[in-house]
Amino acid sequence: MATEAGWNELYESRPGAAENSPMRAEWTKVMMWLFLISDALTFSGFLCGYAALRMGGSNWPNPSKVFGITLVSFMTFLLICSSVTMVKALSAIRKGNRSLMSVWLLVTALGGAIFLGCQYYEWTHLIHEGIHLKYSKWHGQPINSLFGPTFFVTTGFHGLHVTGGVLLLLFGAFQGMTGRYTKQNNDGVEMIGLYWHFVDLVWILIFTFMYLI
Amino acid sequence: MSEVEHTEHEEHPEPNYLAVFFTLAVLTAIEIGLTFINMPRGLLVMMLVVLAFVKVGLVALYFMHLVSEKVLLKAIVAIPLIVASILLIGITPDALHKLLRPHIP
């Protein structure tokens, strides 16, 4: 079992390590990018599967009639705003301002939490209206039974990512308050940022493919 | 983080995050506005997809700082996504069929 010193040795970069890397990047960053790529492939599988099922199916409802576009636009705007607050957090710690970094991380986490609240409200409304995993109705009329599962699985998987992101942001803010990050050592904040921007990036695609098209 | 990388951060000035934010917000507004305009479905879909990928590019390049990474890291990120986009070839015939002949079930 690794001791705290062992973890720090593992986590923190050796001087010159990034410079000697063929990518001129810390190993943590390369690993995070590889994780994000694998995650992107999962989401592209979901979206391509959704497109194929929608193309091949009949009686697919018009998304603009089913979804509340005002609420979803607000959710999209919220995630874009939270990406800005995330880069502000990274910018703050790179200038050595630890408390400001924690504040921006908490604001970002708040944005994510509000997004999840909106998603809860949207799901509750849709389920109440008759859209379920096994069968779907809209205003009492049956619609394509695959509409519900494709929507809930894709947005649910994204919602899980947002939940994980909010927990990571809270953890990062807590670590920031305890002095874990400094002007010279802030890889952890950058990793949290990469993950959070990826969550925003995926939502941009879900918003277009599932809500607008 | 090593001092070497810290120096590298300073070599790359921060992007104008607010400009990226406003561009993303405007593109999102354009996307939503397009859905209210009466136009051929194929054209609408094409425009929405292009706008979505422009937005994705902006987030990846500027918020995720891919623009200031080395070519090798950019390639490692881009190649799997290009390969994944080949998945789209599988649904293209169906998509074109539906878009060009919407009256045929």
HADDOCK unambig.tbl for C-alpha pairs under 7 A between the chains (distance, minus, plus):
assign (segid A and resid 12 and name CA) (segid B and resid 1 and name CA) 6.51 0.50 0.50
assign (segid A and resid 13 and name CA) (segid B and resid 1 and name CA) 5.60 0.50 0.50
assign (segid A and resid 13 and name CA) (segid B and resid 2 and name CA) 6.17 0.50 0.50
assign (segid A and resid 14 and name CA) (segid B and resid 2 and name CA) 6.65 0.50 0.50
assign (segid A and resid 15 and name CA) (segid B and resid 2 and name CA) 4.97 0.50 0.50
assign (segid A and resid 15 and name CA) (segid B and resid 3 and name CA) 6.94 0.50 0.50
assign (segid A and resid 16 and name CA) (segid B and resid 2 and name CA) 6.50 0.50 0.50
assign (segid A and resid 16 and name CA) (segid B and resid 4 and name CA) 6.22 0.50 0.50
assign (segid A and resid 18 and name CA) (segid B and resid 5 and name CA) 6.66 0.50 0.50
assign (segid A and resid 19 and name CA) (segid B and resid 4 and name CA) 6.77 0.50 0.50
assign (segid A and resid 23 and name CA) (segid B and resid 70 and name CA) 5.71 0.50 0.50
assign (segid A and resid 23 and name CA) (segid B and resid 72 and name CA) 5.78 0.50 0.50
assign (segid A and resid 23 and name CA) (segid B and resid 73 and name CA) 5.72 0.50 0.50
assign (segid A and resid 24 and name CA) (segid B and resid 70 and name CA) 6.74 0.50 0.50
assign (segid A and resid 37 and name CA) (segid B and resid 77 and name CA) 6.59 0.50 0.50
assign (segid A and resid 41 and name CA) (segid B and resid 84 and name CA) 6.67 0.50 0.50
assign (segid A and resid 48 and name CA) (segid B and resid 88 and name CA) 6.65 0.50 0.50
assign (segid A and resid 52 and name CA) (segid B and resid 91 and name CA) 5.78 0.50 0.50
assign (segid A and resid 55 and name CA) (segid B and resid 94 and name CA) 6.29 0.50 0.50
assign (segid A and resid 55 and name CA) (segid B and resid 95 and name CA) 6.15 0.50 0.50
assign (segid A and resid 55 and name CA) (segid B and resid 98 and name CA) 6.93 0.50 0.50
assign (segid A and resid 77 and name CA) (segid B and resid 25 and name CA) 6.89 0.50 0.50
assign (segid A and resid 80 and name CA) (segid B and resid 21 and name CA) 6.92 0.50 0.50
assign (segid A and resid 84 and name CA) (segid B and resid 17 and name CA) 6.73 0.50 0.50
assign (segid A and resid 84 and name CA) (segid B and resid 21 and name CA) 6.95 0.50 0.50
assign (segid A and resid 87 and name CA) (segid B and resid 63 and name CA) 6.73 0.50 0.50
assign (segid A and resid 184 and name CA) (segid B and resid 1 and name CA) 5.54 0.50 0.50
assign (segid A and resid 184 and name CA) (segid B and resid 2 and name CA) 6.84 0.50 0.50
assign (segid A and resid 184 and name CA) (segid B and resid 3 and name CA) 6.76 0.50 0.50
assign (segid A and resid 184 and name CA) (segid B and resid 6 and name CA) 6.37 0.50 0.50
assign (segid A and resid 185 and name CA) (segid B and resid 1 and name CA) 4.40 0.50 0.50
assign (segid A and resid 186 and name CA) (segid B and resid 1 and name CA) 6.45 0.50 0.50
assign (segid A and resid 187 and name CA) (segid B and resid 1 and name CA) 6.25 0.50 0.50
assign (segid A and resid 194 and name CA) (segid B and resid 64 and name CA) 5.64 0.50 0.50
assign (segid A and resid 197 and name CA) (segid B and resid 59 and name CA) 6.90 0.50 0.50
assign (segid A and resid 197 and name CA) (segid B and resid 63 and name CA) 6.76 0.50 0.50
assign (segid A and resid 197 and name CA) (segid B and resid 64 and name CA) 6.54 0.50 0.50
assign (segid A and resid 201 and name CA) (segid B and resid 56 and name CA) 5.52 0.50 0.50
assign (segid A and resid 201 and name CA) (segid B and resid 59 and name CA) 6.44 0.50 0.50
assign (segid A and resid 204 and name CA) (segid B and resid 52 and name CA) 6.47 0.50 0.50
assign (segid A and resid 204 and name CA) (segid B and resid 56 and name CA) 6.93 0.50 0.50
assign (segid A and resid 205 and name CA) (segid B and resid 52 and name CA) 6.15 0.50 0.50
assign (segid A and resid 208 and name CA) (segid B and resid 48 and name CA) 6.70 0.50 0.50
assign (segid A and resid 208 and name CA) (segid B and resid 52 and name CA) 6.52 0.50 0.50
assign (segid A and resid 212 and name CA) (segid B and resid 35 and name CA) 6.78 0.50 0.50
assign (segid A and resid 213 and name CA) (segid B and resid 45 and name CA) 6.20 0.50 0.50
